[in-house]
Amino acid sequence: MDDPIDILLAELTSTTGLPWPIVLLRLAGALVAAGIIGFERELDNRPAGLRTHMLTGLAACVYCIVMLALLDQAADKGDHIRTDPIRVVEAVTQGVAFLAAGLIVFTRGEIRGLTTGAGMWLAAAIGLACGLGLWVLAGVTTFMALIVIRVLKIGERRMLHPGKDDGPAP
């Protein structure tokens, strides 16, 4: 019979199928990329800012890494275990959509929070991309998000409200 200490050590040092430096890099990448979007939201004093976006991207990345570990374990078990990796993507999408929907508020004839909700949804997608090691996709998406959120906003203000200051909205 195996020694309980050996079993415990094996459990605590088990891998995801990926080397730990890669796992840590993917987690850090999700934090940074989602954090960039969250920082922009923070600059505009939005309810979901830096920490919320970072946690959303990190969570999506963890789910993705767990999915990869499950696929790796299923491959070791043979054909009698079936896995469907797309379910993890669906679960992340639904969970984050629920959170993002809670940010959208309709008051006094105005809808607020749509961009922040969309940013959280995008942070989750970037987290998934980082979790899968799709670095170019994550980087390009983060860059494009900043263009949409920040640069287009400045252009909108200049076109729709000429002469007004280009700073954050009140």
C-alpha positions as CSV (number, residue, x, y, z in Angstrom):
1,M,0.0,0.0,0.0
2,D,1.2,3.5,-0.8
3,D,2.4,5.7,2.0
4,P,-0.2,8.5,2.8
5,I,2.6,11.1,2.8
6,D,3.6,10.1,-0.8
7,I,0.0,10.2,-1.9
8,L,-0.5,13.6,-0.4
9,L,2.7,15.0,-1.9
10,A,1.7,13.6,-5.3
11,E,-1.6,15.3,-5.0
12,L,-0.1,18.6,-4.0
13,T,2.5,18.6,-6.8
14,S,0.2,17.2,-9.5
15,T,0.4,19.1,-12.8
16,T,-2.1,20.3,-15.3
17,G,-0.4,18.7,-18.2
18,L,1.5,21.9,-18.7
19,P,4.7,22.9,-17.1
20,W,4.2,25.2,-14.1
21,P,6.2,28.1,-15.7
22,I,3.8,28.0,-18.6
23,V,0.8,27.9,-16.3
24,L,2.1,30.9,-14.3
25,L,2.9,32.8,-17.5
26,R,-0.6,32.2,-18.8
27,L,-2.2,33.3,-15.5
28,A,0.0,36.5,-15.4
29,G,-0.8,37.2,-19.0
30,A,-4.5,37.1,-18.3
31,L,-4.0,39.4,-15.3
32,V,-2.0,41.9,-17.3
33,A,-4.2,41.9,-20.5
34,A,-7.5,42.1,-18.6
35,G,-6.0,44.6,-16.2
36,I,-5.1,46.9,-19.1
37,I,-8.8,47.1,-20.0
38,G,-9.8,47.4,-16.4
39,F,-7.4,50.2,-15.9
40,E,-9.0,52.1,-18.7
41,R,-12.4,51.6,-17.1
42,E,-10.9,52.7,-13.8
43,L,-9.7,56.0,-15.4
44,D,-13.4,56.7,-16.3
45,N,-14.5,55.9,-12.7
46,R,-16.7,53.0,-13.8
47,P,-18.1,50.5,-11.3
48,A,-16.2,47.6,-12.7
49,G,-12.6,48.7,-13.0
50,L,-9.1,47.3,-12.6
51,R,-9.7,44.6,-10.0
52,T,-13.0,43.4,-11.5
53,H,-11.5,43.0,-15.0
54,M,-8.4,41.3,-13.7
55,L,-10.4,38.8,-11.6
56,T,-12.6,38.1,-14.6
57,G,-9.7,37.5,-16.9
58,L,-7.9,35.4,-14.3
59,A,-10.9,33.3,-13.6
60,A,-11.5,32.6,-17.3
61,C,-7.8,31.6,-17.7
62,V,-8.1,29.2,-14.7
63,Y,-11.2,27.6,-16.2
64,C,-9.3,27.2,-19.5
65,I,-6.3,25.6,-17.7
66,V,-8.6,23.3,-15.8
67,M,-10.2,22.3,-19.1
68,L,-6.8,21.5,-20.6
69,A,-6.0,19.4,-17.5
70,L,-9.2,17.5,-17.8
71,L,-8.5,16.8,-21.5
72,D,-5.0,15.6,-20.5
73,Q,-6.5,13.3,-17.8
74,A,-9.2,12.0,-20.1
75,A,-6.5,11.1,-22.7
76,D,-4.8,9.0,-20.0
77,K,-8.0,7.2,-19.1
78,G,-8.8,6.0,-22.5
79,D,-12.0,6.0,-24.6
80,H,-14.4,5.4,-21.8
81,I,-14.3,9.0,-20.7
82,R,-15.7,11.7,-23.0
83,T,-14.9,15.3,-22.7
84,D,-16.3,18.4,-24.4
85,P,-14.0,21.4,-24.0
86,I,-16.4,23.8,-25.6
87,R,-18.6,23.5,-22.4
88,V,-15.9,25.4,-20.4
89,V,-16.0,28.3,-22.9
90,E,-19.8,28.3,-22.7
91,A,-19.8,28.3,-18.9
92,V,-17.3,31.2,-18.8
93,T,-19.3,33.1,-21.4
94,Q,-22.6,32.6,-19.5
95,G,-21.2,33.4,-16.1
96,V,-19.5,36.6,-17.2
97,A,-22.5,37.7,-19.2
98,F,-24.6,37.4,-16.0
99,L,-22.1,39.6,-14.2
100,A,-21.9,42.1,-17.0
101,A,-25.7,42.3,-17.3
102,G,-25.7,43.4,-13.7
103,L,-23.7,46.4,-14.6
104,I,-26.1,47.7,-17.1
105,V,-28.5,50.2,-15.6
106,F,-31.5,52.0,-17.1
107,T,-32.3,55.2,-15.2
108,R,-33.9,58.5,-16.2
109,G,-34.1,57.4,-19.8
110,E,-30.4,56.5,-20.1
111,I,-28.6,53.2,-20.4
112,R,-25.3,53.1,-18.5
113,G,-22.7,50.4,-18.1
114,L,-22.9,48.8,-21.5
115,T,-19.3,49.4,-22.4
116,T,-18.1,48.3,-19.0
117,G,-20.2,45.1,-19.3
118,A,-18.8,44.4,-22.7
119,G,-15.3,45.1,-21.4
120,M,-15.8,42.4,-18.7
121,W,-17.0,40.0,-21.3
122,L,-14.0,40.7,-23.4
123,A,-11.7,40.4,-20.4
124,A,-13.0,36.8,-20.0
125,A,-12.4,36.1,-23.7
126,I,-8.8,37.4,-23.4
127,G,-8.4,35.2,-20.2
128,L,-9.5,32.2,-22.2
129,A,-7.1,33.1,-25.0
130,C,-4.2,33.4,-22.4
131,G,-5.3,30.1,-20.9
132,L,-5.0,28.4,-24.2
133,G,-1.6,30.0,-24.9
134,L,-3.0,32.1,-27.8
135,W,-0.7,35.0,-27.0
136,V,-1.0,36.9,-30.3
137,L,-4.8,36.7,-30.2
138,A,-4.8,37.9,-26.6
139,G,-2.4,40.8,-27.3
140,V,-4.1,42.0,-30.5
141,T,-7.5,41.8,-28.8
142,T,-6.3,43.8,-25.9
143,F,-4.8,46.4,-28.2
144,M,-8.0,46.6,-30.3
145,A,-10.1,46.9,-27.1
146,L,-8.1,50.0,-26.0
147,I,-8.6,51.6,-29.4
148,V,-12.4,51.0,-29.2
149,I,-12.7,52.0,-25.6
150,R,-10.4,55.0,-25.4
151,V,-9.5,56.3,-28.9
152,L,-13.0,56.0,-30.4
153,K,-14.4,57.7,-27.3
154,I,-12.2,60.7,-27.8
155,G,-13.3,60.8,-31.5
156,E,-17.0,60.5,-30.5
157,R,-16.7,63.4,-28.1
158,R,-15.0,65.6,-30.6
159,M,-17.5,64.9,-33.3
160,L,-20.7,64.9,-31.2
161,H,-19.7,67.6,-28.7
162,P,-17.2,69.9,-30.3
163,G,-15.5,72.3,-28.0
164,K,-16.1,70.2,-24.9
165,D,-13.2,68.8,-22.9
166,D,-11.9,65.3,-23.9
167,G,-11.5,64.1,-20.3
168,P,-13.5,61.3,-18.6
169,A,-17.2,61.7,-18.4
170,P,-18.6,62.8,-15.1
